[in-house]
Amino acid sequence: KAGVTQTPRYLIKTRGQQVTLSCSPISGHRSVSWYQQTPGQGLQFLFEYFSETQRNKGNFPGRFSGRQFSNSRSEMNVSTLELGDSALYLCASSLGTGQYNEKLFFGSGTQLSVL
Amino acid sequence: AQSVAQPEDQVNVAEGNPLTVKCTYSVSGNPYLFWYVQYPNRGLQFLLKYITGDNLVKGSYGFEAEFNKSQTSFHLKKPSALVSDSALYFCAVRDDNAGNMLTFGGGTRLMVKP
Protein backbone atom coordinates (compact mmCIF):
# COMPACT_ATOMS: atom_id res chain seq x y z
CA LYS A 1 0.00 0.00 0.00
CA ALA A 2 1.52 3.31 -1.05
CA GLY A 3 2.09 5.90 1.64
CA VAL A 4 1.26 9.58 1.62
CA THR A 5 2.78 11.22 -1.45
CA GLN A 6 3.69 14.88 -1.55
CA THR A 7 4.84 16.73 -4.65
CA PRO A 8 7.08 18.44 -5.39
CA ARG A 9 9.78 17.46 -2.91
CA TYR A 10 11.57 20.80 -3.20
CA LEU A 11 10.47 24.23 -4.38
CA ILE A 12 12.27 27.53 -4.74
CA LYS A 13 10.19 30.67 -5.19
CA THR A 14 10.69 34.39 -4.87
CA ARG A 15 8.80 36.83 -2.68
CA GLY A 16 5.41 37.81 -4.03
CA GLN A 17 4.90 34.65 -6.05
CA GLN A 18 2.32 32.01 -5.27
CA VAL A 19 2.80 28.28 -4.88
CA THR A 20 0.65 25.15 -4.93
CA LEU A 21 1.61 21.98 -3.10
CA SER A 22 0.00 18.62 -3.68
CA CYS A 23 -0.78 15.68 -1.40
CA SER A 24 -2.11 12.25 -2.29
CA PRO A 25 -3.32 10.38 0.80
CA ILE A 26 -3.15 6.68 1.44
CA SER A 27 -5.82 4.87 -0.54
CA GLY A 28 -9.09 4.85 1.39
CA HIS A 29 -8.15 7.73 3.68
CA ARG A 30 -10.63 10.58 3.62
CA SER A 31 -8.96 13.10 5.90
CA VAL A 32 -5.97 15.22 4.91
CA SER A 33 -4.24 17.62 7.27
CA TRP A 34 -1.46 20.10 6.55
CA TYR A 35 1.29 21.22 8.91
CA GLN A 36 4.08 23.76 8.61
CA GLN A 37 7.45 22.94 10.17
CA THR A 38 10.08 25.62 10.79
CA PRO A 39 13.12 25.70 13.09
CA GLY A 40 11.71 28.68 14.99
CA GLN A 41 8.02 27.84 15.31
CA GLY A 42 8.16 24.06 15.19
CA LEU A 43 5.20 22.11 13.86
CA GLN A 44 2.04 24.12 13.40
CA PHE A 45 -1.35 22.98 12.17
CA LEU A 46 -2.59 24.69 9.02
CA PHE A 47 -5.91 23.02 8.19
CA GLU A 48 -7.74 19.74 7.85
CA TYR A 49 -10.03 18.56 5.10
CA PHE A 50 -12.48 15.71 5.31
CA SER A 51 -14.78 14.71 2.48
CA GLU A 52 -13.92 17.90 0.57
CA THR A 53 -14.86 20.15 3.51
CA GLN A 54 -12.50 22.13 5.67
CA ARG A 55 -12.98 20.80 9.18
CA ASN A 56 -10.43 22.76 11.16
CA LYS A 57 -8.17 25.70 10.51
CA GLY A 58 -5.08 26.84 12.33
CA ASN A 59 -3.95 30.37 13.05
CA PHE A 60 -2.49 31.31 9.67
CA PRO A 61 -3.27 34.30 7.44
CA GLY A 62 -5.70 34.05 4.57
CA ARG A 63 -2.79 33.75 2.13
CA PHE A 64 -2.76 30.10 3.09
CA SER A 65 -5.61 28.13 1.59
CA GLY A 66 -6.40 24.58 0.66
CA ARG A 67 -8.88 22.30 -0.95
CA GLN A 68 -9.68 18.65 -1.24
CA PHE A 69 -10.94 16.81 -4.28
CA SER A 70 -13.48 14.02 -4.55
CA ASN A 71 -10.66 11.44 -4.69
CA SER A 72 -9.35 12.82 -1.35
CA ARG A 73 -6.25 14.34 -2.92
CA SER A 74 -5.52 17.74 -1.47
CA GLU A 75 -3.72 20.89 -2.50
CA MET A 76 -2.59 23.84 -0.48
CA ASN A 77 -1.86 27.24 -1.93
CA VAL A 78 0.18 30.09 -0.55
CA SER A 79 -0.21 33.43 -2.28
CA THR A 80 2.04 36.48 -2.10
CA LEU A 81 4.93 34.53 -0.64
CA GLU A 82 7.00 36.02 2.15
CA LEU A 83 10.47 35.04 3.32
CA GLY A 84 8.93 33.66 6.51
CA ASP A 85 6.94 31.12 4.53
CA SER A 86 10.12 29.13 3.96
CA ALA A 87 9.40 25.83 5.68
CA LEU A 88 8.83 22.12 5.37
CA TYR A 89 5.14 21.57 4.61
CA LEU A 90 3.87 18.22 5.78
CA CYS A 91 0.71 16.50 4.75
CA ALA A 92 -0.91 13.78 6.85
CA SER A 93 -3.77 11.47 6.04
CA SER A 94 -6.08 9.33 8.14
CA LEU A 95 -9.13 7.17 7.61
CA GLY A 96 -11.53 9.50 9.37
CA THR A 97 -11.45 12.54 11.55
CA GLY A 98 -11.53 12.93 15.28
CA GLN A 99 -12.25 9.31 16.08
CA TYR A 100 -10.73 8.15 19.34
CA ASN A 101 -8.41 5.69 17.62
CA GLU A 102 -7.41 7.94 14.73
CA LYS A 103 -3.77 7.88 13.64
CA LEU A 104 -2.08 10.25 11.22
CA PHE A 105 0.28 9.05 8.50
CA PHE A 106 2.69 11.73 7.29
CA GLY A 107 4.29 12.28 3.94
CA SER A 108 7.95 13.26 3.54
CA GLY A 109 7.00 16.88 2.98
CA THR A 110 7.65 19.65 0.50
CA GLN A 111 10.60 21.88 1.35
CA LEU A 112 9.72 25.42 0.26
CA SER A 113 12.41 28.07 0.05
CA VAL A 114 11.38 31.67 -0.56
CA LEU A 115 14.15 33.97 -1.82
CA ALA B 1 -6.69 25.69 24.10
CA GLN B 2 -4.21 22.86 24.12
CA SER B 3 -0.45 22.93 24.55
CA VAL B 4 2.50 20.59 24.82
CA ALA B 5 5.88 21.16 26.43
CA GLN B 6 9.03 19.20 25.84
CA PRO B 7 11.45 20.70 28.34
CA GLU B 8 14.63 19.24 26.86
CA ASP B 9 15.93 20.32 23.46
CA GLN B 10 18.36 17.40 23.46
CA VAL B 11 18.82 14.19 25.39
CA ASN B 12 22.12 12.31 25.31
CA VAL B 13 22.33 8.67 26.28
CA ALA B 14 24.83 5.86 25.83
CA GLU B 15 23.85 2.85 23.77
CA GLY B 16 22.36 0.14 25.95
CA ASN B 17 21.24 2.55 28.65
CA PRO B 18 17.58 3.39 29.31
CA LEU B 19 16.23 6.60 27.84
CA THR B 20 13.45 8.99 28.79
CA VAL B 21 12.11 11.88 26.73
CA LYS B 22 9.81 14.14 28.71
CA CYS B 23 6.46 15.63 27.72
CA THR B 24 3.80 17.53 29.61
CA TYR B 25 0.49 18.66 28.17
CA SER B 26 -2.52 20.86 28.73
CA VAL B 27 -5.91 20.20 27.17
CA SER B 28 -9.46 21.18 28.03
CA GLY B 29 -11.18 17.89 27.25
CA ASN B 30 -10.05 14.29 27.28
CA PRO B 31 -6.43 14.07 26.12
CA TYR B 32 -5.39 11.96 23.19
CA LEU B 33 -1.60 11.80 23.31
CA PHE B 34 0.89 10.76 20.67
CA TRP B 35 4.60 10.34 20.09
CA TYR B 36 6.10 10.73 16.63
CA VAL B 37 9.69 10.39 15.44
CA GLN B 38 11.35 12.26 12.59
CA TYR B 39 14.51 11.16 10.82
CA PRO B 40 16.52 13.64 8.68
CA ASN B 41 14.70 14.82 5.55
CA ARG B 42 11.69 12.69 6.35
CA GLY B 43 8.16 13.15 7.57
CA LEU B 44 6.92 12.04 10.95
CA GLN B 45 6.50 8.40 11.86
CA PHE B 46 3.95 7.29 14.43
CA LEU B 47 5.40 5.59 17.53
CA LEU B 48 2.52 5.21 19.95
CA LYS B 49 -0.66 6.77 21.31
CA TYR B 50 -2.65 6.98 24.51
CA ILE B 51 -6.40 7.17 24.18
CA THR B 52 -7.73 5.50 27.31
CA GLY B 53 -7.05 2.46 29.43
CA ASP B 54 -3.68 1.33 30.76
CA ASN B 55 -1.35 4.13 31.69
CA LEU B 56 1.62 2.30 30.17
CA VAL B 57 1.40 2.27 26.39
CA LYS B 58 3.65 0.11 24.25
CA GLY B 59 4.56 1.17 20.74
CA SER B 60 6.88 0.60 17.82
CA TYR B 61 10.61 -0.23 18.01
CA GLY B 62 10.51 -1.11 21.72
CA PHE B 63 9.32 2.32 22.84
CA GLU B 64 6.73 2.81 25.55
CA ALA B 65 5.16 5.81 27.25
CA GLU B 66 3.65 6.38 30.65
CA PHE B 67 0.53 8.49 31.00
CA ASN B 68 0.23 10.33 34.31
CA LYS B 69 -3.01 12.26 34.62
CA SER B 70 -2.18 14.01 37.90
CA GLN B 71 1.12 15.31 36.54
CA THR B 72 -0.30 15.82 33.02
CA SER B 73 2.73 14.04 31.62
CA PHE B 74 3.34 11.50 28.90
CA HIS B 75 7.03 10.60 28.98
CA LEU B 76 8.55 8.39 26.30
CA LYS B 77 10.81 5.58 27.46
CA LYS B 78 12.90 2.73 26.17
CA PRO B 79 14.75 0.21 28.36
CA SER B 80 17.84 -0.05 26.15
CA ALA B 81 18.77 2.64 23.61
CA LEU B 82 20.18 1.93 20.16
CA VAL B 83 22.35 4.23 18.06
CA SER B 84 19.66 3.98 15.38
CA ASP B 85 17.17 5.59 17.81
CA SER B 86 18.97 8.91 17.29
CA ALA B 87 16.34 11.23 15.81
CA LEU B 88 13.95 14.07 16.60
CA TYR B 89 11.01 13.11 18.81
CA PHE B 90 7.73 14.98 19.02
CA CYS B 91 4.98 14.70 21.59
CA ALA B 92 1.51 15.77 20.46
CA VAL B 93 -1.93 16.18 21.95
CA ARG B 94 -5.42 16.30 20.54
CA ASP B 95 -8.63 16.78 22.45
CA ASP B 96 -11.82 15.04 21.57
CA ASN B 97 -13.36 18.08 19.91
CA ALA B 98 -10.50 19.00 17.59
CA GLY B 99 -10.83 16.58 14.69
CA ASN B 100 -7.36 15.58 13.63
CA MET B 101 -5.76 18.84 14.71
CA LEU B 102 -2.64 17.95 16.66
CA THR B 103 -0.69 20.37 18.82
CA PHE B 104 2.97 19.43 18.88
CA GLY B 105 5.70 20.08 21.37
CA GLY B 106 8.89 21.71 20.20
CA GLY B 107 10.66 18.42 19.77
CA THR B 108 13.56 16.72 21.55
CA ARG B 109 16.65 15.57 19.73
CA LEU B 110 17.80 12.19 21.01
CA MET B 111 21.47 11.40 20.57
CA VAL B 112 22.53 7.84 21.34
CA LYS B 113 26.29 7.39 21.46
CA PRO B 114 28.06 4.06 20.95
Boltz contact constraints between the chains, C-beta under 6 A:
constraints:
  - contact:
      token1: [A, 31]
      token2: [B, 100]
      max_distance: 6.0
  - contact:
      token1: [A, 33]
      token2: [B, 100]
      max_distance: 6.0
  - contact:
      token1: [A, 42]
      token2: [B, 106]
      max_distance: 6.0
  - contact:
      token1: [A, 43]
      token2: [B, 104]
      max_distance: 6.0
  - contact:
      token1: [A, 45]
      token2: [B, 101]
      max_distance: 6.0
  - contact:
      token1: [A, 48]
      token2: [B, 99]
      max_distance: 6.0
  - contact:
      token1: [A, 48]
      token2: [B, 100]
      max_distance: 6.0
  - contact:
      token1: [A, 55]
      token2: [B, 99]
      max_distance: 6.0
  - contact:
      token1: [A, 56]
      token2: [B, 99]
      max_distance: 6.0
  - contact:
      token1: [A, 56]
      token2: [B, 101]
      max_distance: 6.0
  - contact:
      token1: [A, 90]
      token2: [B, 43]
      max_distance: 6.0
  - contact:
      token1: [A, 94]
      token2: [B, 100]
      max_distance: 6.0
  - contact:
      token1: [A, 97]
      token2: [B, 99]
      max_distance: 6.0
  - contact:
      token1: [A, 97]
      token2: [B, 100]
      max_distance: 6.0
  - contact:
      token1: [A, 98]
      token2: [B, 99]
      max_distance: 6.0
  - contact:
      token1: [A, 100]
      token2: [B, 51]
      max_distance: 6.0
  - contact:
      token1: [A, 103]
      token2: [B, 46]
      max_distance: 6.0
  - contact:
      token1: [A, 106]
      token2: [B, 43]
      max_distance: 6.0
  - contact:
      token1: [A, 106]
      token2: [B, 44]
      max_distance: 6.0
  - contact:
      token1: [A, 107]
      token2: [B, 43]
      max_distance: 6.0
  - contact:
      token1: [A, 108]
      token2: [B, 42]
      max_distance: 6.0
  - contact:
      token1: [A, 108]
      token2: [B, 43]
      max_distance: 6.0
  - contact:
      token1: [A, 109]
      token2: [B, 43]
      max_distance: 6.0
